[in-house]
Amino acid sequence: MDELPDIADSTGRLADNVAFFARTLRKAGMAVGPAATLTAIEAVKAAGFSSREDLFWTLHAVFVNRREDEAVFTEAFRVFWRSRELVEKMIAMFSSKTPRESPPAKPRPGETRVNDALAEGARREPRQVDKPTLEIDARMTVSRDEVLRRKDFAQMTAAELARARQAIARLELPDDRVATRRFRAVPSGGRIDQRRMLRASLRTGGDLILPKFRSQRREHPPLVVLADISGSMSAYSRIFLHFLHAVTARRRRVHTFLFGTRLTNVTRELAHRDPDAALDRCAEAVADWSGGTRIGAAIEAFNRRWSRRVLSGGAVVLLITDGLERDDTLVLEREMDRLHRSCRRLVWLNPLLRFEGFAARAKGVRAMLPHVDEFRPVHSLEAMADLCTALDGRTTPARTDPRRWLADDAADRAA
């Protein structure tokens, strides 16, 4: 591409393509309006481009305003402006060498949403034709909701993600209240409340003493969430925040911390009633979204600054990360042990468990597993529903026991 065609020229198609590309981004779930589209056209006209990379970063500077939109924009640009890939495929067709057969690649995060957004304009509503009614026995089939419950969040379309957010808002939390040291007044039963009895008798000069009762107050234990928002977790970060927003709206003592290369407290941001506004505030508060990972340093900062404030009262800690630590694992192991001793239960939620062949081979994973009580997946609605059911701590399936993964890793090493 030697020269940039005149965008203002009526015969040029580049401006139309930029407008169509902006429409695709909007249908894929990004906040792209008409003003951004005009700005992108002017930016391309002013900056020019001599390669796909120049065009990519010019449009990226205009359209990408949130870190969580990075994956969607990258995939949309690859699919929409893929003339180079088409040329390469045509050259391969005329090549004398037989292409090597390979299994189809797994869809990348955001690819399904982009493909649906591109194909939406080509769909046509079918004509209403009277057809005979057929009664089908669907008792042994799988419903659409059942498929959605088990589908990976990274492979969902924009419409499926919207339905998933609605399903997350309807998740039921268990009644995991525990007895505290404080008491509350009750009309009958429980213990005799002598202080209230004497105070009430003063109204009659001590002539009438009526029994008063009290019982132990039961409250939900504090729930502390440490969520990884690094680049390897970017496909799940936003849907995790929707889950945490739903939990915050129903529980009184929920503390949420996000970490990548640093630790950020977003408890106040998630307290907003509107989920989209709460997530936007979280994105503004976090400076290291979709960056690197320093799990040990983040947990160390939490233990030093926040553990005494939020881990009182038998708190339950949810640690959401893939365990891919880049720093020294000695710090990670020491801080995980300290965190485990400071809370009532430590549950590790790892989206890598969606793979059937997952094994505890990474150094960070092996350093963290001995210090957790449960090891669970969190990549689908079904996994989140199982987590909500297990928050009461009454049932602990054998498949969530971290010792199982350590034993499997030891067996693999011995073999």
Secondary structure per residue as TSV (DSSP state, phi and psi in degrees):
chain	resnum	aa	ss	phi	psi
A	1	M	-	360.0	96.5
A	2	D	-	-82.7	-44.7
A	3	E	S	-121.0	147.9
A	4	L	-	-87.1	121.7
A	5	P	-	-65.8	150.9
A	6	D	-	-67.0	114.5
A	7	I	T	-67.6	-32.5
A	8	A	T	-73.8	-14.3
A	9	D	S	-69.3	139.0
A	10	S	T	-69.5	-23.0
A	11	T	T	-83.8	-15.0
A	12	G	-	-75.5	143.7
A	13	R	-	-109.6	-0.6
A	14	L	H	-66.4	-41.8
A	15	A	H	-62.2	-40.0
A	16	D	H	-64.8	-38.9
A	17	N	H	-66.4	-39.1
A	18	V	H	-63.3	-40.3
A	19	A	H	-65.2	-42.3
A	20	F	H	-64.7	-37.4
A	21	F	H	-64.6	-40.2
A	22	A	H	-64.3	-37.6
A	23	R	H	-65.3	-37.9
A	24	T	H	-63.2	-42.8
A	25	L	H	-62.3	-39.6
A	26	R	H	-64.7	-41.2
A	27	K	H	-70.1	-25.2
A	28	A	T	-81.3	-2.0
A	29	G	T	112.0	1.5
A	30	M	-	-89.0	151.6
A	31	A	-	-85.5	85.8
A	32	V	-	-122.1	119.3
A	33	G	-	-109.9	-179.6
A	34	P	H	-61.3	-36.3
A	35	A	H	-63.3	-41.1
A	36	A	H	-65.6	-34.8
A	37	T	H	-64.5	-46.8
A	38	L	H	-64.2	-38.2
A	39	T	H	-63.2	-39.1
A	40	A	H	-65.1	-40.2
A	41	I	H	-64.6	-43.2
A	42	E	H	-66.5	-35.7
A	43	A	H	-66.1	-42.4
A	44	V	H	-65.5	-38.7
A	45	K	H	-66.1	-38.6
A	46	A	H	-79.3	-40.0
A	47	A	H	-84.7	-35.5
A	48	G	-	70.8	174.5
A	49	F	-	-161.0	147.9
A	50	S	S	-121.0	-0.2
A	51	S	S	-154.6	168.9
A	52	R	H	-64.3	-33.0
A	53	E	H	-65.6	-38.9
A	54	D	H	-63.6	-43.4
A	55	L	H	-65.5	-38.4
A	56	F	H	-59.3	-50.1
A	57	W	H	-74.5	-26.3
A	58	T	H	-66.6	-47.8
A	59	L	H	-70.6	-32.8
A	60	H	H	-62.1	-40.3
A	61	A	H	-64.5	-25.4
A	62	V	H	-92.6	-44.9
A	63	F	H	-90.0	-31.6
A	64	V	-	-90.4	106.9
A	65	N	-	-112.2	-13.0
A	66	R	S	-125.1	143.3
A	67	R	G	-65.6	-31.7
A	68	E	G	-72.6	-11.3
A	69	D	G	-88.0	0.4
A	70	E	H	-61.9	-46.4
A	71	A	H	-66.5	-40.4
A	72	V	H	-66.2	-43.2
A	73	F	H	-64.6	-43.2
A	74	T	H	-61.6	-44.1
A	75	E	H	-69.8	-37.0
A	76	A	H	-65.1	-40.9
A	77	F	H	-65.1	-40.0
A	78	R	H	-64.7	-39.6
A	79	V	H	-77.6	-40.4
A	80	F	H	-75.7	-44.0
A	81	W	T	-105.0	61.6
A	82	R	-	-111.3	37.1
A	83	S	H	-62.8	-35.8
A	84	R	H	-63.9	-39.9
A	85	E	H	-66.8	-35.0
A	86	L	H	-65.6	-41.2
A	87	V	H	-62.8	-42.1
A	88	E	H	-63.0	-37.4
A	89	K	H	-68.2	-37.7
A	90	M	H	-65.7	-39.8
A	91	I	H	-63.8	-39.6
A	92	A	H	-66.3	-31.4
A	93	M	H	-65.9	-36.4
A	94	F	T	-88.2	-0.5
A	95	S	-	-73.9	147.7
A	96	S	S	-76.4	-18.0
A	97	K	S	-83.2	138.0
A	98	T	-	-77.4	125.2
A	99	P	-	-64.3	144.1
A	100	R	-	-76.4	129.8
A	101	E	-	-73.4	135.4
A	102	S	-	-140.1	150.6
A	103	P	-	-64.8	150.0
A	104	P	-	-61.3	138.3
A	105	A	-	-72.2	148.7
A	106	K	-	-71.2	136.0
A	107	P	-	-56.9	140.3
A	108	R	-	-82.7	160.6
A	109	P	T	-58.4	128.5
A	110	G	T	89.4	-11.4
A	111	E	H	-67.6	-40.3
A	112	T	H	-64.2	-41.7
A	113	R	H	-64.3	-39.7
A	114	V	H	-67.7	-43.4
A	115	N	H	-63.2	-39.3
A	116	D	H	-65.9	-37.6
A	117	A	H	-67.0	-37.2
A	118	L	H	-70.5	-34.5
A	119	A	H	-87.4	-6.3
A	120	E	T	-65.6	-36.9
A	121	G	T	-70.0	-23.9
A	122	A	T	-86.4	-10.3
A	123	R	-	-76.7	144.8
A	124	R	-	-125.4	144.1
A	125	E	-	-71.6	128.2
A	126	P	-	-68.0	147.4
A	127	R	-	-69.3	146.8
A	128	Q	-	-76.0	110.4
A	129	V	-	-121.5	130.3
A	130	D	-	-68.9	118.8
A	131	K	-	-120.4	151.8
A	132	P	-	-65.8	143.8
A	133	T	-	-79.8	128.5
A	134	L	-	-113.8	135.1
A	135	E	-	-98.6	119.0
A	136	I	-	-115.3	133.9
A	137	D	-	-81.8	105.7
A	138	A	-	-105.6	25.8
A	139	R	T	-70.5	-29.1
A	140	M	T	-102.2	11.9
A	141	T	S	-100.3	172.2
A	142	V	-	-108.9	126.3
A	143	S	-	-75.4	167.7
A	144	R	H	-65.4	-37.8
A	145	D	H	-65.6	-35.7
A	146	E	H	-67.2	-39.3
A	147	V	H	-64.6	-40.5
A	148	L	H	-64.8	-34.7
A	149	R	H	-63.8	-32.4
A	150	R	H	-100.1	-4.3
A	151	K	S	-78.2	143.2
A	152	D	-	-68.6	136.7
A	153	F	G	-60.0	-34.5
A	154	A	G	-68.7	-18.2
A	155	Q	G	-106.8	9.5
A	156	M	-	-82.6	150.1
A	157	T	-	-79.8	175.0
A	158	A	H	-63.4	-40.5
A	159	A	H	-66.3	-39.5
A	160	E	H	-67.8	-36.4
A	161	L	H	-64.6	-37.5
A	162	A	H	-63.8	-42.4
A	163	R	H	-66.5	-35.9
A	164	A	H	-65.3	-38.9
A	165	R	H	-64.9	-37.5
A	166	Q	H	-65.7	-39.5
A	167	A	H	-67.0	-36.9
A	168	I	H	-63.9	-38.9
A	169	A	H	-64.7	-22.1
A	170	R	T	-96.5	2.2
A	171	L	-	-62.7	139.6
A	172	E	-	-99.0	127.6
A	173	L	-	-91.1	144.6
A	174	P	-	-75.5	163.5
A	175	D	-	-87.6	86.7
A	176	D	-	-103.1	31.4
A	177	R	-	-66.6	143.8
A	178	V	E	-122.3	155.8
A	179	A	E	-73.1	135.3
A	180	T	E	-107.5	179.1
A	181	R	E	-81.8	-12.9
A	182	R	E	-87.8	161.6
A	183	F	E	-122.3	160.9
A	184	R	E	-134.3	152.0
A	185	A	E	-74.1	136.4
A	186	V	E	-130.5	151.1
A	187	P	S	-68.4	-31.5
A	188	S	S	-155.5	162.2
A	189	G	S	77.3	-179.2
A	190	G	S	75.5	-153.3
A	191	R	E	-95.2	157.3
A	192	I	E	-74.5	129.4
A	193	D	-	-98.8	92.5
A	194	Q	H	-66.5	-36.5
A	195	R	H	-63.2	-44.6
A	196	R	H	-68.1	-34.1
A	197	M	H	-63.4	-46.4
A	198	L	H	-67.2	-38.3
A	199	R	H	-65.1	-39.0
A	200	A	H	-70.8	-30.6
A	201	S	H	-70.9	-21.6
A	202	L	G	-65.3	-24.5
A	203	R	G	-68.2	-26.5
A	204	T	G	-108.7	13.1
A	205	G	T	71.7	19.7
A	206	G	T	86.6	3.0
A	207	D	S	-75.1	-29.5
A	208	L	-	-127.3	118.2
A	209	I	-	-118.2	110.6
A	210	L	-	-102.2	144.0
A	211	P	-	-70.2	138.8
A	212	K	-	-123.4	147.7
A	213	F	E	-126.5	158.6
A	214	R	E	-146.7	156.8
A	215	S	E	-140.9	161.7
A	216	Q	E	-65.3	136.9
A	217	R	E	-78.9	136.8
A	218	R	E	-113.0	127.3
A	219	E	E	-135.6	158.9
A	220	H	-	-69.8	135.0
A	221	P	-	-68.3	154.1
A	222	P	-	-60.0	142.6
A	223	L	E	-116.0	117.3
A	224	V	E	-112.7	128.1
A	225	V	E	-118.7	127.1
A	226	L	E	-115.7	106.9
A	227	A	E	-112.5	133.4
A	228	D	E	-84.8	128.4
A	229	I	-	-121.6	29.0
A	230	S	S	-73.7	179.2
A	231	G	G	-61.2	-36.2
A	232	S	G	-71.2	-14.1
A	233	M	G	-110.2	9.1
A	234	S	H	-63.2	-30.3
A	235	A	H	-69.7	-14.8
A	236	Y	H	-118.7	-9.4
A	237	S	H	-60.4	-48.5
A	238	R	H	-68.1	-40.2
A	239	I	H	-69.9	-31.4
A	240	F	H	-62.3	-41.2
A	241	L	H	-65.7	-34.1
A	242	H	H	-62.8	-40.9
A	243	F	H	-63.7	-44.2
A	244	L	H	-66.9	-34.3
A	245	H	H	-65.3	-40.7
A	246	A	H	-65.2	-38.5
A	247	V	H	-69.2	-40.0
A	248	T	H	-63.2	-34.4
A	249	A	H	-70.7	-19.1
A	250	R	H	-109.7	-16.0
A	251	R	-	-114.9	151.2
A	252	R	S	-86.5	-38.6
A	253	R	S	-115.9	82.7
A	254	V	E	-123.0	125.0
A	255	H	E	-120.3	125.7
A	256	T	E	-118.9	132.3
A	257	F	E	-128.8	134.6
A	258	L	E	-110.9	143.8
A	259	F	E	-147.2	144.4
A	260	G	S	-132.2	-83.7
A	261	T	S	-100.7	-8.5
A	262	R	S	-147.2	165.8
A	263	L	E	-101.6	133.5
A	264	T	E	-132.0	129.6
A	265	N	E	-88.2	116.8
A	266	V	-	-117.3	26.9
A	267	T	H	-62.7	-43.8
A	268	R	H	-68.3	-36.9
A	269	E	H	-65.1	-38.3
A	270	L	H	-77.5	-7.8
A	271	A	T	-76.8	-8.5
A	272	H	S	-66.8	142.3
A	273	R	S	-66.6	-42.4
A	274	D	S	-76.7	124.2
A	275	P	H	-65.5	-38.9
A	276	D	H	-66.4	-41.4
A	277	A	H	-65.4	-37.9
A	278	A	H	-64.5	-41.4
A	279	L	H	-70.0	-35.4
A	280	D	H	-64.9	-38.1
A	281	R	H	-66.6	-36.4
A	282	C	H	-64.3	-41.3
A	283	A	H	-64.2	-34.8
A	284	E	H	-72.9	-32.3
A	285	A	H	-77.7	-26.9
A	286	V	-	-93.8	130.0
A	287	A	S	-100.7	-11.3
A	288	D	-	-119.4	38.0
A	289	W	T	-68.4	135.5
A	290	S	T	57.0	35.0
A	291	G	-	-105.0	-142.6
A	292	G	-	-80.8	-175.9
A	293	T	-	-130.2	127.4
A	294	R	-	-135.9	79.0
A	295	I	H	-66.6	-46.1
A	296	G	H	-61.5	-43.8
A	297	A	H	-65.5	-37.4
A	298	A	H	-66.8	-44.6
A	299	I	H	-67.0	-34.8
A	300	E	H	-63.6	-42.1
A	301	A	H	-64.4	-37.4
A	302	F	H	-66.5	-45.3
A	303	N	H	-63.0	-33.9
A	304	R	H	-81.0	-35.9
A	305	R	H	-106.1	-30.9
A	306	W	T	-121.2	-17.2
A	307	S	H	-61.1	-42.5
A	308	R	H	-70.7	-20.3
A	309	R	H	-84.4	-36.4
A	310	V	H	-116.2	-9.9
A	311	L	S	-98.4	14.4
A	312	S	T	-80.3	157.1
A	313	G	T	79.8	25.0
A	314	G	T	68.9	54.9
A	315	A	-	-71.6	151.8
A	316	V	E	-105.9	129.7
A	317	V	E	-110.1	127.9
A	318	L	E	-107.1	118.5
A	319	L	E	-107.4	112.4
A	320	I	E	-107.5	105.2
A	321	T	-	-164.3	160.6
A	322	D	-	-89.5	-6.5
A	323	G	-	77.0	13.3
A	324	L	-	-87.4	84.8
A	325	E	-	-85.8	138.2
A	326	R	-	-100.3	-23.9
A	327	D	S	-86.6	-170.9
A	328	D	-	-66.4	131.5
A	329	T	H	-77.7	-11.8
A	330	L	H	-65.1	-41.2
A	331	V	H	-65.6	-41.8
A	332	L	H	-62.1	-44.2
A	333	E	H	-65.2	-41.6
A	334	R	H	-64.4	-43.9
A	335	E	H	-73.5	-32.3
A	336	M	H	-65.1	-39.9
A	337	D	H	-63.3	-41.6
A	338	R	H	-65.9	-41.1
A	339	L	H	-65.0	-40.3
A	340	H	H	-64.4	-36.6
A	341	R	H	-74.8	-17.8
A	342	S	H	-92.9	-9.8
A	343	C	S	-124.3	167.9
A	344	R	S	-78.0	-42.2
A	345	R	E	-142.3	141.5
A	346	L	E	-122.1	113.0
A	347	V	E	-110.9	123.6
A	348	W	E	-99.3	122.5
A	349	L	E	-107.8	116.8
A	350	N	-	-124.9	116.8
A	351	P	G	-68.8	-14.6
A	352	L	G	-69.1	-14.5
A	353	L	G	-70.3	-4.9
A	354	R	G	-68.1	-20.5
A	355	F	S	-84.5	132.0
A	356	E	T	-67.1	-32.0
A	357	G	T	-91.1	20.2
A	358	F	-	-65.2	137.5
A	359	A	-	-139.1	148.4
A	360	A	S	-80.5	72.6
A	361	R	-	-105.2	-26.6
A	362	A	S	-66.8	145.5
A	363	K	H	-62.4	-41.2
A	364	G	H	-63.1	-39.8
A	365	V	H	-65.7	-43.9
A	366	R	H	-67.0	-30.2
A	367	A	H	-74.9	-27.5
A	368	M	H	-91.5	-33.0
A	369	L	G	-58.4	-39.8
A	370	P	G	-65.2	-11.0
A	371	H	G	-114.7	19.9
A	372	V	-	-121.5	154.8
A	373	D	S	-91.2	-32.0
A	374	E	E	-140.3	149.3
A	375	F	E	-129.8	107.7
A	376	R	E	-127.9	153.8
A	377	P	-	-82.2	159.4
A	378	V	-	-150.5	43.9
A	379	H	S	-106.2	-1.2
A	380	S	S	-146.9	170.4
A	381	L	H	-65.0	-36.1
A	382	E	H	-63.1	-40.9
A	383	A	H	-65.6	-39.3
A	384	M	H	-67.0	-38.8
A	385	A	H	-64.6	-40.2
A	386	D	H	-63.1	-37.7
A	387	L	H	-63.8	-45.0
A	388	C	H	-61.4	-38.5
A	389	T	H	-67.0	-33.1
A	390	A	H	-89.8	2.6
A	391	L	T	-66.2	-22.8
A	392	D	T	-74.2	-14.9
A	393	G	S	76.2	7.9
A	394	R	S	-80.4	-35.0
A	395	T	-	-120.0	128.3
A	396	T	-	-128.0	99.0
A	397	P	-	-61.2	153.3
A	398	A	G	-65.8	-26.5
A	399	R	G	-71.9	-15.4
A	400	T	G	-95.7	2.2
A	401	D	-	-73.5	120.7
A	402	P	H	-65.1	-23.5
A	403	R	H	-65.3	-25.3
A	404	R	H	-63.9	-42.5
A	405	W	H	-71.3	-35.4
A	406	L	H	-66.6	-38.4
A	407	A	H	-66.9	-41.3
A	408	D	H	-63.0	-39.6
A	409	D	H	-66.9	-40.0
A	410	A	H	-65.0	-37.2
A	411	A	H	-66.5	-40.7
A	412	D	H	-64.2	-38.3
A	413	R	H	-69.1	-37.2
A	414	A	H	-67.6	-36.0
A	415	A	-	-71.5	360.0
